[in-house]
Amino acid sequence: MLHGYGSDENDLFSFASELPHEYAIISLKAPFELTPYGNAWYHIYFDAPQGKWSDDEQAIESRELVVKVIDEIIAKYPIDKNNITLMGFSQGTIVSFAVALSYPEKIKNVIGLSGYINEDILKEGYTENNFSGLSVYNSHGSVDQVIPVEWARETKPFLEDLKINCHYSEFPVGHGVAPQNFYEFKKWLERRS
């Protein structure tokens, strides 16, 4: 699980007790501390001249850090390396997509909540990867005030161009996860267990 900007590893972990019990659930804490509290996978500079500006170099660092942590988890615990699912929210979704598209051999499923694909943080040459084992569930709030829903709507056609199986849903909420959204992605995940 990869939390969103300004949050921490406890945020998505509230879903843990409701997810399929055969999963070992591990929630990661993003590496960049924010003041006065919270963490980020990369900094966002809200006062940038063009509006919100993402530190793509930090995002790439986080992408590589997540891959390293996945490898460490597989080495240390009895985890099926062929059945790794990433679940992200917002910035955690952006990093989850970057990991899965850059290293699809390491990821079976992505549950992307309220995020989008940032092509600038994908590994060079990613289009040559074999995505045949990767499946994606993606959802977004139709009235999201943080990440425009139009950005999320580009995800399904982007992934389908890469021949990646993708389910996309919208819910009448802002930047969050509606209960019906949770139950839908839970069922989606159960079918892939």
Buried (B, 14 or more C-beta within 10 A) or exposed (E): BBBBBBBBBEBBBEBEEEBEEEBEBBBBEBBBEBEEEBBBBBBBEEEEEEEEEBBEEBBBBBBBBBBEEBEEBBEEEEBEEEEBBBBBBBBBBBBBBBBBBBBBEBBBBBBBBBBBBBEEBBBEEBEEBEBEBBBBBBBBBEEBEBBEBEBBBEBBEBBEEBEBBBBBBBBEBEBBBBEEBBEBBBEBBEEEE
